[in-house]
Amino acid sequence: MAEIGGITVKELLNPRSKAVRDSGADLQEITPAETAALVLKNPRALYRPLLTDGAKLVRGFRQEEMEALLGKG
């Protein structure tokens, strides 16, 4: 999923999420394995929604980007 968006796996984590804040994870230093463990423990650590058409990725609620991806904008 991250590869589709041209981002790193850790950039799928929402730093404003309570799950991320409570984890105490240093998002500057978190490894892909630590990211996976955090998401497995608490999926709410991810941006929501994640929307893709297989070529592009929209993280979080960004109405204009979502509409453009869905062909409504």
Phi, psi and omega in degrees: 000313181298321181300322178300319182277356181068032181234171175275163180301320182295338179284356172279345179281137179267108183296341179272354179292137177302323180299319179290313180300316181291336181289335182074010182293139174272104185293345176282333186245356185296137180270163176302323179294319178293323177298313180299317180297319179297316181292322177296321180288322182211094181302340179291356176288341180281154168300145176224141349283165168250123184233130180219153172250011182095344179238333181231157180228135174243123179256129178077177182275097176237092191307311183297318180293321179295316180295320178297318180295324181274000178078023181251004185239000000 
